[in-house]
Amino acid sequence: YEVMLKREEYTKSKLYESQAKWTMFAKDILAIGKELFKAVQNLQAGGDIPEAFLNASEQKIKKYETFLESNYQEFRSHTSQEMERSGTVQTDDFRDASSISGIQ
């Protein structure tokens, strides 16, 4: 019984950690979207976009791309191992994230 309680606590902890991580990620992506929208508005008003802004935006996007790829690979690895153990799917059944999204 205690083992089950500890597992439940661990699972709740991991779920909370995951929700917090993805909520912060979503908030950051929204902030980037707002910044880019302001930049487009500035262009429409005849202004320009400072080089520093473009560089910072590019770095943020690369950081999140790396985060997502790493998270996807971790998930893919874990899911593949679990499914192989249960015999429900072969590792080859997973497609690369870029082919799913159509991103090159």
N, C-alpha and C positions, 0 to 999 in steps of 0.2 A: 504493500500500500504506500509506504514512504517513497519507494522508488518512483511510483506513478506520480506522486505529488511533486517530487523533484523534477521529473520530466515535464510536468505541466507548468511549473514555475519557469523552467528553462525555455520552454516553447513560448510562453507568454512574453518573456524577456526578449527573445529573438524577434517575435512578432512586433513588439513595441519598437525595438531598435530598427527594424526594417521600415516600419511606418514612418518613424521620425526621419530616417535617411531619405526616403522617397518624397516625403513632404517638403523637406528642405531642398531637394533637387528640383521639385516642381516649382517652388517659390523662386529659386535662382533662374530657372528657365523663363519664367514669367518676367522677371526683372530684365533679363537679356532682351526678351521680346519688346518690352516697353522702351528700353534704350534704343533698340533698332528702329522702332516706330518713330521715336522723337528725331532720330537721325534722318529718316525719310522725310518727315515733315520739314526739317531744316533745309533739306535739299530742294523741296518744292517751293520753299520761301526764298530760294535763290542763294542760300548759304552753302557752305561746304561742310565736309565731315573731317574733323582733325585726325591726323595720322595716328596720334596717340590713342584716340577712341577706337579706330579700326584695329590697331594692334592689340589693344586690351580685349576687344570683342572676339578677335580671332583666338587669342589665348584661352578665353573662357570656353569657347566652343570646342576647342581641342581638348581641354581638360574634361569636359563632360562627355565628349566622344570616347575618350579613354576610359572614363568611369563606366559608361554604358557597355562598352565592349568587354571590359574586365568582368563586370557583373553578369553579362550574358554568358561569357565563357564559363564562369563559375557555376551558374545555374545549369547550363548545358551539361557540364561535366557531372554535377551532382545528380541531375535528373536522369541522365544516361545510365549512370551506375545503378541508381535505384530501379529503373525500369529493366535493365539487364538482369539484375538479381531476381526480379519478379517474373522475368520471361515475357514481359508484355511488348517490348519493342527492341529493335536493334539500334545500335549507335548510328548506323547509316541512315536511319529514318529522320534524323534532324538535318535541317538545311542551315546554311550559313545565314547570319542575321542580315547581311547586305543583300542576299538574294531574295529574302522575304520582303524587305522594305523597298527593293528596287534601287537602292543607293549603290553607286559604284565606288 
